[in-house]
Amino acid sequence: MSEPLVVGRIGRPHGVRGEITLDVRTDEPETRFAAGTEIATDPAAAGPLTIERARWHSGRLLVRFAGIDDRDAAEELRGVWLVVAPDDITPSADPDDFHDQELIGLAVVTTDGADVGRVAEVRHHGQDLLVVRGTGGDTLVPFVAALVPEVDVPGGRLVIDPPPGLLDGP
């Protein structure tokens, strides 16, 4: 059985009536977090949770789960991952669009073939960043075409064209 895929992470409570902020990890939040949707959790003991309501507020998704009626109950869910089965993720028709799980684990090499490491994580903070874990530690690589000219998911590798200094470490 395949590992579940993360589509969100529960953040801090918002207000006193059980609403929480959600760190969205999916391209389809309106569908994935629609009212009435049941969603699995990691750890599994925290769920499954049923979306009662979701709304955008100041650029953040606020969610209310059924049965979570106050700030204390919402606080207990902080840090819980919301997950789905891989079969529930629709593949993108865009050849330049990738799901995080497709990138994590890819070998990373430079355009001249030097081994850099492996993609350990994808961060979404204004700009998508690849966390590349190598022998010298982690390197953050902006996930833009100028720096990542090739992504070969079936071949298991990603090619980067790093500017001077990117791979020099701290």
C-alpha positions as CSV (number, residue, x, y, z in Angstrom):
1,M,0.0,0.0,0.0
2,S,1.3,3.5,-0.9
3,E,2.1,6.1,1.7
4,P,-0.7,8.7,2.3
5,L,0.0,12.1,0.8
6,V,-0.1,15.3,2.8
7,V,-2.7,17.9,1.6
8,G,-2.5,20.2,4.7
9,R,-1.3,20.7,8.2
10,I,-3.5,22.1,11.0
11,G,-2.2,25.3,12.4
12,R,-3.2,27.6,15.3
13,P,-6.7,28.2,16.4
14,H,-8.5,31.3,15.0
15,G,-11.0,32.8,17.4
16,V,-12.8,31.0,20.2
17,R,-15.4,28.8,18.3
18,G,-13.1,26.0,17.0
19,E,-11.9,27.5,13.7
20,I,-8.3,26.7,12.8
21,T,-5.8,28.0,10.3
22,L,-4.7,25.4,7.7
23,D,-1.3,25.3,6.0
24,V,-2.5,24.2,2.5
25,R,-0.4,21.6,0.7
26,T,-2.7,21.0,-2.3
27,D,-3.5,22.8,-5.5
28,E,-7.2,22.1,-5.1
29,P,-8.1,23.5,-1.6
30,E,-11.7,24.4,-2.6
31,T,-12.3,20.8,-3.6
32,R,-10.1,19.0,-1.0
33,F,-11.5,21.0,1.9
34,A,-15.2,21.4,0.8
35,A,-17.9,21.2,3.5
36,G,-18.9,17.6,4.2
37,T,-15.5,16.1,3.1
38,E,-14.0,13.5,5.5
39,I,-10.3,13.6,5.6
40,A,-7.8,11.2,7.2
41,T,-5.1,12.4,9.6
42,D,-1.5,11.6,10.7
43,P,-1.5,10.6,13.4
44,A,-4.5,8.5,12.6
45,A,-5.8,8.7,16.1
46,A,-6.7,12.4,15.6
47,G,-9.2,11.6,12.9
48,P,-10.8,11.2,10.5
49,L,-12.1,14.7,10.5
50,T,-15.1,16.1,8.7
51,I,-14.9,19.6,7.2
52,E,-17.9,21.6,8.5
53,R,-16.9,24.9,6.9
54,A,-13.9,26.4,5.1
55,R,-13.3,30.0,4.2
56,W,-10.4,32.3,3.1
57,H,-9.4,35.1,5.5
58,S,-6.5,37.4,4.9
59,G,-4.8,34.9,2.6
60,R,-5.2,32.0,5.0
61,L,-7.6,29.1,4.8
62,L,-9.7,28.8,8.0
63,V,-11.4,25.5,8.6
64,R,-14.0,24.3,11.1
65,F,-14.2,20.6,11.7
66,A,-17.4,18.9,12.9
67,G,-17.2,18.3,16.7
68,I,-14.4,20.9,17.2
69,D,-16.4,23.6,18.9
70,D,-14.0,25.7,21.0
71,R,-10.4,27.0,21.0
72,D,-9.1,24.3,23.4
73,A,-10.3,21.5,21.1
74,A,-8.9,23.3,18.1
75,E,-5.5,23.7,19.9
76,E,-5.3,19.9,20.5
77,L,-5.3,19.4,16.7
78,R,-2.4,21.8,16.1
79,G,0.3,20.1,14.0
80,V,-1.8,17.2,12.8
81,W,-1.3,16.4,9.1
82,L,-4.3,16.0,6.8
83,V,-3.7,13.2,4.3
84,V,-5.3,11.4,1.4
85,A,-4.6,8.2,-0.5
86,P,-2.3,8.7,-3.6
87,D,-5.2,7.4,-5.8
88,D,-7.3,10.5,-4.7
89,I,-4.8,12.9,-6.3
90,T,-5.6,13.8,-9.9
91,P,-2.5,13.9,-12.1
92,S,-1.9,17.3,-13.7
93,A,-2.2,17.7,-17.5
94,D,0.6,20.3,-17.4
95,P,4.0,18.7,-18.0
96,D,5.7,21.4,-15.9
97,D,3.4,20.9,-12.8
98,F,4.5,18.5,-10.2
99,H,3.1,17.3,-6.9
100,D,5.5,17.4,-3.9
101,Q,5.5,13.6,-3.6
102,E,6.8,13.3,-7.1
103,L,9.8,15.5,-6.3
104,I,10.7,14.2,-2.9
105,G,13.4,11.5,-3.2
106,L,14.7,12.6,-6.7
107,A,18.4,12.6,-7.1
108,V,19.7,16.2,-7.7
109,V,22.7,16.8,-10.1
110,T,24.1,19.9,-11.6
111,T,24.1,20.6,-15.3
112,D,27.7,19.3,-15.5
113,G,26.7,16.1,-13.7
114,A,28.0,16.7,-10.2
115,D,25.9,15.0,-7.5
116,V,24.3,17.4,-5.1
117,G,22.0,15.2,-3.0
118,R,18.3,14.3,-3.0
119,V,15.1,16.4,-2.7
120,A,14.1,16.0,1.0
121,E,11.2,18.4,1.1
122,V,9.3,21.0,-0.9
123,R,8.5,24.3,1.0
124,H,5.8,26.7,-0.1
125,H,6.6,30.1,1.3
126,G,5.8,32.7,-1.3
127,Q,8.1,30.9,-3.7
128,D,8.5,27.1,-3.9
129,L,11.8,25.9,-2.5
130,L,13.4,22.5,-2.9
131,V,15.2,21.3,0.2
132,V,18.1,19.4,-1.2
133,R,19.9,17.2,1.3
134,G,23.5,16.4,0.5
135,T,26.6,15.4,2.4
136,G,27.3,19.0,3.4
137,G,23.8,19.5,4.8
138,D,20.6,21.1,3.4
139,T,20.5,23.6,0.5
140,L,17.5,25.6,-0.5
141,V,17.0,25.8,-4.2
142,P,14.2,28.0,-5.6
143,F,12.0,25.8,-7.8
144,V,12.1,28.0,-11.0
145,A,12.9,27.0,-14.6
146,A,16.1,29.1,-14.6
147,L,17.6,27.1,-11.8
148,V,15.8,23.8,-12.4
149,P,15.9,23.2,-16.1
150,E,15.0,19.5,-16.0
151,V,12.8,17.3,-13.9
152,D,12.8,13.7,-14.9
153,V,10.4,11.9,-12.5
154,P,10.5,8.6,-14.3
155,G,14.3,8.7,-14.4
156,G,14.4,9.7,-10.7
157,R,16.5,12.8,-11.1
158,L,16.3,16.6,-11.2
159,V,18.9,18.8,-12.8
160,I,19.8,22.2,-11.4
161,D,21.9,25.1,-12.8
162,P,23.0,26.8,-9.6
163,P,24.2,30.4,-9.7
164,P,27.6,31.0,-8.1
165,G,27.5,30.6,-4.3
166,L,24.3,28.6,-4.1
167,L,26.1,25.3,-3.3
168,D,28.9,26.8,-1.2
169,G,27.2,26.2,2.1
170,P,27.2,28.4,5.2
